[in-house]
Amino acid sequence: PQPNSNGLGTGDGDAMKNGLDVVPVAESAGALAPTLRLCHPSFIRNPPVSGTDVFHFRRYHRLCRSAARDVAHNAWWIDGYLVPFLACLETRPTGRTVHAEELLFAALNGAHICPHCRSARFDELRAFAERFGEEIDKAVAKVSLIWRVRKIWR
């Protein structure tokens, strides 16, 4: 049976709970409880991660992004190469981010505009990306977690 469109149930004694129609079903409570938990995740009693932990993880990620961005911004002399990397460092503040082949090719294509940089080779740019990635990892490693993460697996 389904509730009436007027939201008052089927008229067969159906009840309302939290503004939702309660429709009687034949399944046992043991089979129904896990299904309802999947349908209504807002009723999780013991979430695996607290709101405080989420707040601190997001803060830590923001500080890591800032540290990675500072490494890129301090290299003003090579801004033309680094601009494509900045957006990627916002989402993935790790040294591996600057090793992406498509970003290296974009930087190499940008170098063809300059007559002095035109002779740059891909392996030289890759060596630069390796060193640049190491500097980003060093900067991010200095960011500390300042709260104790509670055990999430019980």
C-alpha positions in Angstrom: 0.0 0.0 0.0 1.1 3.6 -0.7 0.1 6.7 1.2 -2.6 8.9 -0.3 -1.6 12.0 -2.3 -3.0 14.2 0.5 -0.3 12.9 2.8 -2.7 11.5 5.3 -1.8 7.8 4.8 -3.9 5.2 3.1 -6.8 5.6 5.5 -6.1 2.1 6.9 -4.7 3.4 10.2 -1.3 4.4 8.8 0.7 6.6 11.1 3.0 9.6 10.5 6.5 9.9 12.0 8.8 12.9 11.5 6.5 14.2 8.8 6.7 10.9 6.8 4.0 8.4 6.2 4.6 5.1 7.9 3.5 2.3 5.6 3.1 -1.2 7.1 5.3 -3.8 5.5 5.6 -7.6 5.9 9.4 -7.7 6.3 10.9 -8.5 9.7 12.5 -5.7 11.7 15.9 -7.4 11.4 15.9 -7.1 7.6 14.3 -3.7 7.6 16.6 -1.8 10.0 19.7 -1.9 7.8 17.7 -0.8 4.8 16.3 2.1 6.6 19.7 3.1 7.8 20.8 3.3 4.2 17.7 5.3 3.2 18.0 7.7 6.1 21.7 8.3 6.8 20.9 11.4 8.9 19.8 9.0 11.7 23.3 7.5 12.2 23.8 7.4 15.9 27.6 7.0 16.0 29.1 8.6 12.9 32.6 7.3 12.2 34.1 10.8 12.0 33.0 13.7 14.2 32.2 17.1 12.9 35.2 18.4 14.8 37.5 16.0 13.0 36.0 17.0 9.6 36.6 20.7 10.5 40.2 20.0 11.4 40.9 17.8 8.4 39.5 20.6 6.2 41.6 23.2 8.0 44.7 21.0 7.6 44.0 20.6 3.8 43.6 24.4 3.5 47.0 24.9 5.2 48.6 22.4 2.9 47.1 24.1 -0.1 48.5 27.4 1.2 52.0 26.0 1.8 52.0 24.4 -1.7 50.8 27.7 -3.3 53.5 29.7 -1.5 56.2 27.6 -3.1 54.7 28.3 -6.5 54.2 32.0 -5.8 57.7 32.6 -4.6 59.1 31.5 -7.9 58.1 34.7 -9.7 60.7 34.3 -12.4 59.0 31.3 -13.8 55.4 32.3 -13.5 54.6 31.4 -17.1 55.4 27.8 -16.3 53.7 27.6 -12.9 50.3 29.2 -13.6 48.8 25.9 -14.9 50.0 24.1 -11.7 48.4 26.5 -9.3 44.8 25.3 -9.9 45.9 21.7 -9.5 47.7 22.4 -6.3 44.5 23.8 -4.8 42.9 20.4 -5.0 45.9 18.2 -4.6 48.7 19.9 -2.6 51.4 17.3 -3.1 54.6 17.1 -5.1 53.2 14.5 -7.4 50.7 17.0 -8.8 53.4 18.9 -10.7 54.4 15.7 -12.5 51.2 15.4 -14.5 52.2 14.9 -18.2 49.5 17.2 -19.6 50.7 20.1 -17.3 54.3 19.6 -18.4 53.3 19.6 -22.0 51.3 22.8 -21.5 54.3 24.4 -19.8 56.5 23.3 -22.7 54.1 24.7 -25.3 54.1 28.0 -23.4 57.9 28.1 -23.6 57.7 28.1 -27.4 56.5 31.7 -27.3 59.8 32.9 -25.9 62.8 32.7 -28.3 65.2 32.0 -25.4 63.1 29.2 -23.9 62.2 27.6 -27.2 65.1 25.2 -27.0 63.9 23.8 -23.6 63.7 20.0 -23.6 61.0 17.9 -22.0 63.5 16.0 -19.8 64.9 19.3 -18.5 61.3 20.4 -17.6 60.7 17.0 -16.0 63.8 17.5 -13.9 62.5 20.9 -12.8 59.1 19.4 -12.0 60.9 16.8 -9.8 62.7 19.4 -7.8 59.6 21.6 -7.7 57.6 18.7 -6.4 60.2 18.1 -3.7 60.0 21.7 -2.5 56.2 21.4 -2.4 56.4 18.2 -0.3 58.8 19.9 2.1 56.5 22.9 2.5 53.4 20.7 3.1 55.4 18.5 5.5 55.8 21.5 7.8 52.1 21.8 8.2 51.2 20.0 11.4 48.0 18.3 12.6 47.2 20.1 15.8 44.5 17.9 17.2 44.3 14.3 18.3 42.3 12.2 15.8 40.0 9.9 17.7 39.9 6.3 16.7 37.2 5.8 14.1 37.2 2.0 13.7 35.7 0.2 16.6 
